């Protein structure tokens, strides 16, 4: 067995792309090898990367491709040979195609007919020769957004390729890609060891690079950075800021030889909200902040690329440079903060500024959008409060809706867009609004990303629902509909937020009714006209799909989900949908599962035979058999009791197993007499309607 090392050296790669490039290289290489009958075990693979390279090491490749004999089917015997057994032109041509003579062909019987087969040997090539084609192809197949060309090359990559290292044991795998000739050398740290380094054998790679101030193992760099962070926190008797985990990931991908550097900023800036300071340092300077008793400290940790090692003078310069940039950033933030607070954070004082901000082309201004959010929030509040006692007044919900987008008029959000919502919360608190209103401004954006918080306040839930529904309907109206992987306005995430927030808040609402009200009563005539019935259905299907996604993420089985979703309109009450799914899951896995299996078989017999054109009006005079009369009485009783639902209804339904079976065993549904047939079909139609108050039982799989 042999060892392979393949490294692509580049200019600095975008941090967010490195892992994807590395993974794609691995997949492409494995697939290419597999196509040549060379299998690679996952345990033999090792990935390496830094901002200037991606690499893959395989510890056990065969020296040669495995030799195999394969039989290739040709024409039938009568066409390949004449009656005297002499080869025809067809037989000779087939043999020649595989460098054989006609006498080398074999004959085999396939489905009562005889065919000729060519026995061909494949494999035997040296692995190093195969890799000369496989390696460049594996680079070529790597895809990504904004890939670039450079020099006079036609090839594209995330950044210009500077060198290619490709060796099998001690042999160079010779090829060219993007005018770069492969070799057996790499490069060390740009400042601490900027020289060509020969790699004589793949097994030496990691150690040699570490000797030259490169840590190619991403996990090692990450652990080293985490160690610096933890030891600094311990030293300060503090804890890292809230977003340190994602920053560790980022910093890992911008350093080749991480080293810690403690810095400070002026304590006067501590009067700024902690969230603002953290954003300046975390987002813009990739630096770690520390908290002590929920207050931010003036100390921050910079992870350098190790450039200052063994050079105190350079270390001081880097420290001074970082502190200078942070001081300037915080000075700007302080100026924006103080300036913003000079204008009251009220609807009256700031709403006109939103009239100058376009929401989207053909959708008017943000002022118009806020007006829609206010109207819809009021309607949602009224819909909920009819059924549920809420912990907030209508006035406070309307006030939250009025204020929810006002921070878009502030200097702070203009400069630090990621603080949208958070600045609204801070400024509302500074203007003495209640916690319910202030928090609602922040939380109406929740969830902003996968794994984010749900709104805890009722104001955040209601205003967020109004905002997200307005975004979806407005953008669908102008044709900005997600397709494939393209979703520039994150409408899928917003629709998912509507579903997840509702389930989490456990509030019963009719999304169908709210959508209809938004389109018919809140949107202007132009938008309403742009949302014909077909597009409205498309919006509802779009949100329903997010409901399905949410339920699948909770590990409910697909057939149970579909059986419930397919009956009625799931958006009328998504809590009821989940309750029914929970109910079915419970009974399927309970001690009563055998009894339910018998019922399910009977229920499927009933629903499958119902004629779609049946009106459901039972003429009692046409019921003659005791079995059909008994089933009718039981079904009609359940049909008339519309308040019966959930567990109680399902319990009643499962008692119908015997009456249903007796009905089918003794009654001919499609009787020759059309009146009797119609009556019996109508009887079963009533049963189907009752069953569908739980689910479409025909969609449930019968479990063993």
C-alpha positions in Angstrom: 0.0 0.0 0.0 1.1 3.6 -0.6 0.4 7.0 1.0 -1.0 10.0 -0.9 -0.5 13.7 0.0 -2.4 16.3 -2.1 -2.2 20.0 -1.2 -3.5 23.0 -3.0 -1.7 26.2 -2.0 -3.5 29.5 -2.6 -3.8 33.2 -1.7 -5.8 33.8 1.5 -9.1 31.9 1.3 -12.4 33.3 2.6 -12.8 31.9 6.1 -16.3 30.7 5.5 -15.3 28.7 2.4 -12.4 26.7 3.7 -14.3 23.8 5.2 -16.5 23.5 2.2 -13.5 23.5 -0.2 -11.8 20.8 1.9 -14.8 18.6 2.1 -15.5 18.9 -1.7 -11.9 18.0 -2.5 -12.3 14.9 -0.3 -15.6 13.8 -1.9 -14.4 14.5 -5.4 -11.2 12.5 -4.9 -13.0 9.6 -3.2 -15.6 9.4 -6.1 -12.9 9.6 -8.8 -10.9 6.8 -7.1 -14.1 4.7 -6.7 -14.9 5.1 -10.4 -11.5 3.4 -11.0 -12.3 0.6 -8.6 -10.1 2.0 -5.8 -11.9 2.1 -2.5 -10.8 4.5 0.2 -11.7 3.9 3.9 -12.8 6.9 5.9 -10.4 5.9 8.6 -7.5 6.3 6.2 -8.3 9.9 5.4 -7.1 13.0 7.0 -8.0 16.6 6.0 -5.8 19.6 6.5 -6.4 23.3 5.9 -5.2 26.8 6.8 -6.2 30.1 5.2 -3.5 29.4 2.5 -4.0 25.7 1.8 -6.4 22.8 1.7 -4.9 19.3 1.7 -5.9 15.6 1.9 -3.8 12.7 3.1 -4.7 9.0 2.4 -2.7 6.4 4.2 -3.4 3.2 2.2 -3.8 3.4 -1.6 -2.9 0.3 -3.6 0.1 0.5 -6.0 -2.1 -0.7 -8.9 -5.7 -0.8 -9.9 -7.4 -4.1 -9.1 -7.6 -6.4 -12.2 -11.1 -7.6 -13.0 -12.8 -9.6 -15.7 -16.1 -8.3 -16.9 -18.5 -9.8 -19.4 -20.1 -7.4 -21.8 -23.3 -8.4 -23.6 -23.3 -8.3 -27.4 -25.7 -9.2 -30.2 -27.7 -12.5 -30.0 -25.9 -15.6 -31.3 -27.9 -15.8 -34.6 -26.7 -12.3 -35.6 -23.1 -12.8 -34.4 -22.6 -16.2 -36.2 -24.2 -17.7 -39.3 -25.7 -21.2 -39.5 -22.3 -22.7 -40.1 -20.8 -21.1 -37.0 -18.8 -18.5 -39.0 -18.7 -15.0 -37.5 -20.8 -12.4 -39.2 -19.8 -8.7 -39.7 -21.8 -8.0 -36.5 -19.9 -10.6 -34.5 -16.5 -9.6 -35.8 -17.3 -5.9 -35.2 -18.4 -6.5 -31.6 -15.2 -8.5 -30.9 -13.0 -5.9 -32.5 -14.5 -3.2 -30.4 -12.9 -4.9 -27.4 -9.6 -5.9 -29.1 -10.7 -9.5 -29.4 -11.2 -12.0 -32.2 -14.6 -13.6 -32.9 -13.3 -16.9 -31.6 -12.7 -15.3 -28.1 -16.4 -14.5 -27.7 -18.4 -16.7 -25.3 -22.1 -17.6 -25.6 -24.6 -17.4 -22.7 -28.3 -17.9 -22.4 -30.4 -15.0 -21.2 -34.2 -15.4 -20.9 -34.4 -18.3 -23.4 -32.2 -16.6 -26.0 -28.5 -17.0 -26.6 -26.2 -14.0 -26.7 -22.5 -13.5 -27.3 -20.4 -11.9 -24.6 -16.9 -10.3 -24.7 -14.8 -11.1 -21.6 -12.7 -8.1 -21.0 -10.0 -7.5 -18.4 -9.9 -4.1 -16.7 -7.5 -2.6 -14.2 -3.8 -3.3 -13.7 -2.8 0.4 -14.3 -0.4 2.0 -11.8 -2.3 4.2 -9.3 0.2 7.0 -9.8 -0.8 7.1 -13.5 -4.5 7.3 -12.7 -3.9 10.1 -10.1 -2.4 12.3 -12.9 -5.9 12.6 -14.2 -7.9 12.2 -11.0 -6.2 15.0 -9.0 -6.7 17.8 -11.5 -10.3 16.6 -12.1 -11.0 16.7 -8.3 -9.9 20.4 -8.2 -11.9 21.2 -11.3 -15.1 19.8 -9.8 -15.0 22.0 -6.7 -17.8 24.6 -6.9 -18.6 27.8 -5.0 -20.0 31.3 -5.4 -17.8 34.0 -6.7 -15.0 31.7 -7.9 -12.5 33.7 -9.9 -10.1 33.4 -12.9 -6.6 34.8 -12.7 -3.7 35.5 -15.1 -4.6 33.9 -18.5 -6.1 30.7 -17.1 -9.6 29.4 -17.9 -9.7 27.5 -14.6 -11.6 29.0 -11.7 -11.1 28.7 -7.9 -12.0 30.6 -4.7 -8.6 32.3 -4.9 -5.6 32.1 -7.2 -3.7 28.8 -6.8 0.0 29.4 -6.0 1.4 25.9 -5.7 0.3 22.2 -5.9 1.9 19.5 -3.8 1.1 15.9 -5.0 3.1 12.9 -4.0 2.5 9.2 -3.7 5.0 7.9 -1.2 8.3 9.5 -2.5 7.1 10.0 -6.1 5.8 13.2 -7.5 2.4 12.8 -9.3 3.1 14.9 -12.4 0.4 17.1 -13.8 -0.5 20.8 -14.5 -3.5 22.8 -13.4 -4.1 26.5 -14.0 -0.5 26.7 -15.4 0.8 25.4 -12.0 3.0 22.3 -12.2 2.7 19.9 -9.3 5.7 19.2 -7.1 6.8 17.9 -3.8 7.1 21.3 -2.0 4.9 23.5 0.2 5.5 26.8 2.0 5.8 27.7 5.7 4.5 30.7 7.6 4.5 33.8 5.5 6.6 35.8 7.9 8.3 33.3 10.3 9.3 30.7 7.7 8.6 32.0 4.2 10.5 29.5 2.1 10.0 26.4 -0.1 9.8 23.3 2.0 10.4 19.9 0.4 8.1 17.1 1.6 9.9 13.8 0.9 7.1 11.6 2.2 3.4 12.2 3.0 3.8 11.0 6.6 6.2 13.9 7.3 3.7 16.7 6.2 2.1 17.7 9.5 5.3 17.6 11.6 7.4 19.5 9.0 4.7 22.2 8.7 4.5 22.6 12.5 8.3 23.1 12.6 7.7 25.9 10.1 5.0 27.7 12.2 2.0 26.2 10.4 -0.6 24.1 12.2 -2.4 22.4 9.3 -4.8 20.5 11.5 -7.8 22.7 12.0 -8.9 20.9 15.2 -5.5 21.6 16.8 -5.7 25.3 15.9 -9.2 25.4 17.3 -8.2 23.7 20.6 -5.2 26.0 20.9 -7.4 29.1 20.5 -9.9 27.7 23.0 -7.1 27.1 25.5 -5.9 30.8 25.1 -9.4 32.0 25.7 -10.1 29.9 28.8 -6.7 30.7 30.4 -7.3 34.4 29.8 -10.8 34.2 31.2 -9.5 32.4 34.3 -6.8 35.0 34.7 -9.4 37.8 34.6 -11.9 35.9 36.8 -14.4 36.4 34.0 -16.2 34.5 31.3 -16.1 34.9 27.5 -18.7 37.0 25.8 -22.0 35.5 24.5 -20.9 34.7 20.9 -17.4 33.4 21.6 -18.0 29.9 20.1 -18.8 31.1 16.6 -15.8 33.5 16.9 -13.5 30.6 17.7 -14.6 29.0 14.4 -14.0 32.2 12.5 -10.6 32.9 14.0 -9.5 29.3 13.5 -9.9 29.9 9.7 -8.0 33.1 9.6 -4.8 31.9 11.4 -2.1 29.4 10.5 -0.2 29.6 13.8 -2.5 31.2 16.4 -1.0 33.2 19.3 -2.8 35.2 22.1 -2.4 39.0 22.5 -4.1 40.8 25.4 -5.3 44.4 24.7 -7.4 47.1 26.4 -9.7 49.9 25.6 -10.4 53.1 27.5 -12.8 52.5 30.5 -14.8 55.6 29.5 -16.4 53.5 26.7 -17.9 51.2 29.3 -20.9 53.6 29.5 -21.9 52.2 26.0 -24.3 49.3 26.1 -22.4 46.0 26.4 -24.0 44.7 23.3 -22.6 47.6 21.3 -19.0 47.1 22.6 -19.3 43.3 22.0 -20.4 43.9 18.4 -17.6 46.3 17.7 -15.0 43.8 19.0 -16.6 40.5 17.9 -18.0 41.4 14.5 -15.6 44.0 13.3 -12.3 43.2 15.0 -12.7 39.4 15.5 -11.6 39.9 19.1 -12.9 38.2 22.3 -14.5 40.1 25.1 -15.0 39.1 28.7 -17.9 39.5 31.1 -17.8 39.8 34.9 -21.1 40.0 36.8 -22.9 40.6 33.5 -20.7 43.6 32.8 -18.2 43.8 30.0 -14.5 44.3 30.9 -12.2 46.8 29.1 -9.9 43.9 28.3 -10.1 42.0 25.0 -8.1 39.1 23.5 -6.8 39.2 19.9 -5.7 36.0 18.3 -2.8 36.9 16.0 -1.1 34.8 13.3 1.9 34.3 15.5 3.8 37.0 13.5 5.1 38.7 16.7 6.7 35.6 18.2 10.2 36.2 19.6 9.8 39.9 18.7 8.7 42.1 21.6 8.9 45.3 19.6 6.6 43.9 16.9 4.3 42.5 19.5 3.9 46.0 21.0 3.2 47.5 17.5 0.5 44.9 16.9 -1.1 45.5 20.3 -1.0 49.3 19.8 -2.5 48.9 16.3 -5.4 46.8 17.5 -6.1 49.1 20.4 -6.0 52.1 18.2 -8.5 50.6 15.7 -10.9 49.5 18.6 -10.6 52.9 20.3 -11.6 54.6 17.0 -14.5 52.2 16.4 -15.8 52.7 20.0 -15.4 56.5 19.6 -17.6 56.3 16.5 -20.1 54.1 18.3 -20.3 56.5 21.3 -20.8 59.4 18.9 -23.7 57.6 17.1 -25.2 56.5 20.4 -25.2 60.0 22.0 -26.5 61.6 18.8 -29.3 59.0 18.4 -30.5 59.7 22.0 -31.0 63.4 21.2 -34.0 62.5 19.1 -36.8 60.9 21.1 -37.4 57.2 20.2 -41.1 57.8 19.5 -43.4 57.1 16.6 -44.2 60.7 16.2 -40.6 61.9 16.2 -39.1 59.3 13.8 -41.8 57.8 11.6 -41.4 60.4 8.8 -37.7 59.3 8.4 -39.0 55.8 7.5 -41.1 57.4 4.6 -37.8 58.1 2.9 -36.6 54.5 3.2 -37.8 52.1 0.5 -39.0 48.7 1.8 -38.7 47.1 -1.6 -39.1 48.4 -5.2 -42.9 48.4 -6.0 -43.8 47.9 -2.3 -43.6 51.4 -1.1 -41.7 52.8 1.9 -41.0 51.4 5.4 -43.5 53.8 6.8 -46.2 52.1 4.7 -44.9 48.7 5.9 -45.1 49.8 9.6 -48.7 50.9 9.0 -49.5 47.4 7.7 -47.8 45.8 10.7 -49.8 48.0 13.1 -53.1 47.0 11.4 -52.3 43.3 11.2 -51.0 43.2 14.8 -54.2 44.7 16.0 -56.2 42.1 14.1 -54.1 39.2 15.4 -54.4 40.4 19.0 -58.2 40.5 18.6 -58.3 37.0 17.1 -56.2 35.6 19.9 -57.8 37.5 22.8 -61.3 36.0 21.9 -60.0 32.5 22.9 -57.1 33.3 25.3 -56.4 35.8 28.1 -53.3 37.7 27.2 -50.7 39.3 29.5 -50.6 42.5 27.4 -53.0 45.2 26.4 -53.9 46.0 22.8 -52.4 49.4 23.3 -49.0 48.0 24.2 -49.1 45.7 21.1 -49.9 48.6 18.9 -47.1 50.7 20.5 -44.6 47.8 19.9 -45.7 47.6 16.2 -45.3 51.4 15.9 -41.7 51.3 17.3 -40.5 48.0 15.8 -38.7 49.5 12.7 -37.8 52.9 14.1 -34.2 51.8 14.9 -33.6 51.6 11.2 -33.6 55.4 11.3 -30.7 55.5 13.8 -27.0 56.2 13.1 -26.1 53.1 15.2 -28.0 50.6 13.0 -26.8 52.4 9.8 -23.3 51.7 11.0 -23.8 48.4 12.7 -26.6 46.7 10.8 -26.4 43.5 12.8 -27.7 45.4 15.9 -31.1 45.9 14.2 -33.8 45.2 16.9 -31.2 45.3 19.7 -30.8 49.0 19.3 -34.6 49.4 19.2 -34.7 47.6 22.6 -32.0 49.7 24.1 -33.4 53.0 22.9 -36.9 52.1 23.9 -35.6 51.3 27.4 -33.7 54.6 27.4 -37.0 56.3 26.6 -38.8 54.6 29.5 -41.0 52.2 27.6 -42.1 49.0 29.4 -40.1 45.8 29.2 -42.9 44.1 27.3 -42.8 46.8 24.6 -39.0 47.2 24.5 -38.3 43.4 24.5 -41.0 43.0 21.8 -39.1 45.3 19.5 -36.1 43.0 19.7 -38.0 39.7 19.8 -40.2 40.4 16.8 -37.2 39.4 14.6 -36.8 36.1 16.4 -35.7 33.5 15.3 -33.1 35.3 13.2 -31.2 32.1 12.4 -31.3 28.3 13.0 -31.1 27.7 16.8 -32.0 31.3 17.7 -34.3 32.1 20.6 -38.1 32.2 20.3 -39.9 35.4 21.4 -40.8 35.2 25.1 -43.0 38.3 25.0 -46.5 38.3 23.6 -45.8 41.6 21.9 -42.7 40.1 20.2 -44.8 37.1 19.0 -47.7 39.1 17.6 -45.7 41.9 16.0 -43.2 39.3 14.6 -46.1 37.3 13.1 -47.5 40.4 11.4 -44.0 41.4 10.1 -43.2 38.0 8.7 -46.6 37.5 7.1 -46.3 40.9 5.5 -42.8 40.2 4.2 -43.9 36.9 2.6 -47.1 38.1 1.0 -45.5 41.4 -0.2 -42.5 39.7 -1.8 -44.7 36.9 -3.4 -46.8 39.7 -4.9 -43.8 41.1 -6.8 -42.6 37.7 -7.8 -39.7 37.3 -5.3 -40.5 33.7 -4.6 -37.8 31.3 -3.3 -36.8 28.7 -5.9 -34.3 25.9 -5.5 -31.5 27.1 -3.2 -32.1 30.7 -4.0 -33.9 32.6 -1.2 -32.3 36.1 -1.1 -35.0 37.5 1.3 -34.9 34.5 3.7 -38.6 33.9 3.2 -38.2 30.2 4.1 -36.6 31.1 7.4 -39.4 33.6 8.1 -42.2 31.1 7.3 -40.4 28.6 9.5 -40.3 31.3 12.3 -44.1 31.7 12.0 -44.6 28.0 12.5 -42.0 27.5 15.2 -43.0 30.6 17.2 -46.6 29.5 17.2 -45.8 26.0 18.3 -43.5 27.3 21.0 -45.9 29.9 22.3 -48.7 27.3 22.3 -51.2 29.9 21.1 -54.1 28.7 18.9 -54.4 31.0 15.8 -56.0 30.6 12.4 -53.2 31.5 10.0 -55.5 31.0 7.0 -57.9 33.7 8.3 -55.1 36.1 9.2 -53.5 35.7 5.7 -56.9 36.4 4.0 -57.4 39.5 6.2 -53.9 40.8 5.4 -54.4 40.4 1.7 -58.0 41.6 1.5 -58.1 44.3 4.2 -54.6 45.5 4.9 -52.6 45.4 1.6 -53.3 48.2 -0.9 -55.3 47.5 -4.1 -52.1 47.1 -6.2 -50.7 44.4 -4.0 -54.1 42.7 -3.6 -54.4 42.5 -7.4 -50.9 41.0 -7.6 -52.1 38.2 -5.3 -54.7 36.2 -7.2 -56.2 33.0 -5.8 -53.5 30.9 -7.4 -50.7 32.9 -5.7 -52.5 32.9 -2.3 -52.7 29.1 -2.5 -49.0 29.1 -3.3 -48.3 31.2 -0.2 -50.3 28.9 2.0 -48.7 25.8 0.6 -45.3 27.5 1.1 -46.0 28.0 4.9 -47.6 24.5 5.2 -44.3 23.0 3.9 -42.5 24.8 6.7 -45.0 23.2 9.1 -44.1 19.8 7.7 -40.4 20.5 8.0 -40.9 21.6 11.6 -42.8 18.4 12.4 -40.2 16.2 10.7 -37.4 17.9 12.7 -39.3 16.8 15.8 -38.8 13.2 14.6 -42.4 12.5 13.8 -42.8 9.8 11.1 -43.7 11.1 7.7 -46.8 8.9 7.1 -48.3 10.2 10.4 -47.6 13.8 9.4 -49.0 13.4 5.9 -52.1 11.6 7.2 -53.0 14.7 9.4 -51.8 17.4 7.0 -53.8 16.1 4.1 -57.2 16.5 5.8 -58.7 20.0 6.0 -56.5 23.1 6.2 -53.6 22.6 8.6 -53.0 26.4 8.8 -56.4 26.9 10.5 -54.9 25.4 13.7 -51.3 24.1 13.7 -51.5 23.3 17.4 -54.4 20.9 16.7 -52.3 19.4 13.9 -49.5 18.6 16.3 -51.9 17.4 18.9 -53.4 14.9 16.4 -49.9 13.7 15.4 -49.0 13.3 19.1 -52.2 11.3 19.6 -51.5 9.0 16.7 -47.9 8.5 17.7 -49.0 7.6 21.2 -51.6 5.0 20.2 -49.3 3.4 17.6 -46.6 2.9 20.2 -48.9 2.1 23.2 -50.1 -1.2 24.6 -53.3 -0.7 22.6 -51.4 -0.8 19.3 -52.7 -4.3 18.3 -56.3 -3.0 18.7 -55.4 0.1 16.7 -54.0 -2.1 13.9 -57.3 -3.9 13.6 -59.1 -0.6 13.5 -56.7 0.8 10.9 -57.3 -2.1 8.6 -61.1 -1.6 8.9 -60.8 2.2 8.5 -58.9 1.7 5.3 -61.5 -0.6 3.9 -64.1 2.1 4.5 -62.3 5.2 3.1 -60.9 3.4 0.0 -64.3 2.4 -1.3 -66.0 5.8 -1.0 -67.0 7.2 -4.3 -65.8 10.8 -4.7 -69.0 11.9 -6.3 -71.2 10.7 -3.4 -73.3 13.5 -1.7 -73.4 12.0 1.8 -77.2 12.3 2.2 -78.4 9.0 3.6 -81.9 7.9 2.7 -82.8 5.8 5.8 -85.6 4.0 3.8 -82.9 2.3 1.8 -81.1 0.8 4.8 -82.2 -2.8 5.2 -79.5 -4.9 6.8 -79.0 -4.7 10.6 -75.3 -4.3 10.0 -75.7 -1.2 7.9 -78.3 0.3 10.2 -76.0 -0.3 13.2 -73.0 1.3 11.5 -75.1 4.2 10.3 -76.4 5.0 13.8 -72.9 4.9 15.3 -71.4 7.1 12.5 -74.3 9.6 12.5 -74.0 10.0 16.3 -70.3 10.9 15.9 -71.0 13.1 12.9 -73.6 15.1 14.7 -71.4 15.6 17.8 -68.9 18.1 16.2 -67.5 19.1 19.6 -66.1 15.6 20.0 -62.4 15.7 19.1 -58.9 14.5 19.8 -58.3 11.6 22.2 -62.0 11.2 23.0 -63.0 11.0 19.3 -60.2 8.6 18.4 -61.3 6.4 21.3 -64.8 6.3 20.0 -63.6 5.6 16.4 -61.6 2.5 17.5 -64.8 0.9 18.8 -66.1 0.8 15.2 -63.7 -2.0 14.1 -66.3 -4.8 14.5 -69.3 -2.8 13.0 -67.2 -1.9 10.0 -66.0 -5.4 9.4 -69.5 -6.9 9.8 -70.8 -4.3 7.4 -68.3 -5.3 4.7 -68.7 -9.0 5.4 -72.5 -8.9 5.0 -73.3 -5.9 2.8 -72.7 -5.3 -0.9 -71.8 -1.6 -1.1 -72.2 -1.2 -4.9 -75.6 -2.9 -5.0 -77.2 -3.3 -8.5 -80.0 -1.0 -7.3 -78.7 2.6 -7.8 -80.7 3.9 -4.8 -79.3 1.4 -2.4 -75.8 1.8 -3.8 -76.1 5.6 -3.4 -77.4 5.3 0.2 -74.6 2.9 1.2 -71.9 5.1 -0.4 -73.4 8.1 1.5 -73.2 6.2 4.7 -69.5 5.5 4.1 -69.0 9.1 3.1 -70.2 10.2 6.6 -67.7 7.8 8.1 -64.9 9.2 6.0 -65.8 12.7 7.1 -65.8 11.7 10.8 -62.5 9.8 10.3 -60.9 12.9 8.7 -61.5 14.9 11.9 -58.5 12.9 13.1 -56.6 12.1 9.9 -56.7 10.3 6.5 -56.2 6.8 7.9 -55.5 5.5 4.3 -52.2 7.4 4.4 -51.0 5.6 7.6 -48.7 2.7 7.2 -49.7 -0.6 8.8 -46.9 -1.4 11.2 -45.8 -4.9 12.2 
